[in-house]
Amino acid sequence: MRIYNKGIEATLSQVRCNCCGRDLRIQNGILVEECFHAQNVFGYFSNEDGIAEEFDLCEECYHEIVADFLIPVTRTEVTELL
């Protein structure tokens, strides 16, 4: 869950893991630890048609969740990080 300060320019003030509730570290409006952010808009043929959802997971919760996948997550090494 992301919370922004309202003002002339919206700045990131808080990111909380939607799974465990832990506040992730923010410095000067920048998230300074790893976070999995997901956004989805459900479309046609869905029971949630027209609903948008988003959430954030800390790295620990992300790894706990994907460990239970029947089909493992595809992992590749990336040498250039943006």
C-alpha positions in Angstrom: 0.0 0.0 0.0 1.5 3.3 -1.0 0.7 6.7 0.6 1.7 10.0 -1.0 2.0 13.4 0.5 -0.4 15.8 -1.2 1.2 19.1 -2.2 2.6 20.8 -5.3 4.3 17.5 -6.1 3.0 14.3 -4.6 5.9 12.5 -2.8 6.0 9.0 -1.6 5.6 9.0 2.2 4.9 5.4 3.1 4.9 1.9 1.6 3.4 -0.8 3.7 3.5 -4.6 2.8 -0.1 -5.6 2.2 0.7 -9.1 3.5 2.6 -8.6 6.8 1.9 -4.9 7.4 5.5 -3.9 7.7 6.5 -0.4 6.7 9.3 -0.4 4.1 12.1 2.1 4.3 11.6 5.5 2.6 14.3 8.2 2.3 13.5 11.6 0.8 10.4 10.2 -1.0 12.3 7.2 -2.5 11.7 3.6 -1.6 15.2 2.2 -0.5 14.4 -1.5 -0.1 13.1 -4.1 -2.4 9.4 -4.3 -3.0 7.1 -6.2 -5.3 4.4 -3.9 -6.7 1.5 -5.3 -8.6 -1.4 -3.6 -10.5 -4.2 -5.2 -12.4 -7.4 -4.1 -14.0 -9.8 -6.9 -14.4 -11.4 -7.1 -17.8 -14.1 -8.9 -19.7 -14.8 -12.5 -18.7 -13.8 -11.8 -15.1 -16.0 -11.8 -12.1 -14.3 -8.5 -11.2 -14.9 -6.8 -14.5 -13.9 -3.1 -14.4 -12.2 -3.3 -11.0 -8.6 -2.1 -10.5 -6.4 -3.5 -7.7 -2.9 -2.9 -6.6 -0.7 -4.1 -3.7 2.9 -4.1 -2.4 4.8 -7.0 -0.9 8.1 -6.9 1.0 10.8 -9.2 -0.3 10.2 -11.7 2.5 6.5 -12.1 1.9 7.0 -12.2 -1.9 9.4 -15.2 -1.5 7.0 -17.0 0.9 4.1 -16.6 -1.5 5.9 -17.7 -4.7 7.4 -20.7 -2.8 3.9 -22.2 -2.8 3.3 -21.9 -6.6 2.7 -25.2 -8.3 4.6 -23.9 -11.4 7.8 -22.2 -10.2 8.5 -18.5 -11.0 10.9 -18.2 -14.0 14.1 -16.6 -12.8 16.9 -15.1 -14.9 19.9 -13.1 -13.9 19.9 -9.4 -14.9 23.2 -7.6 -15.1 21.9 -4.1 -15.7 19.6 -2.7 -13.1 17.5 0.4 -13.8 
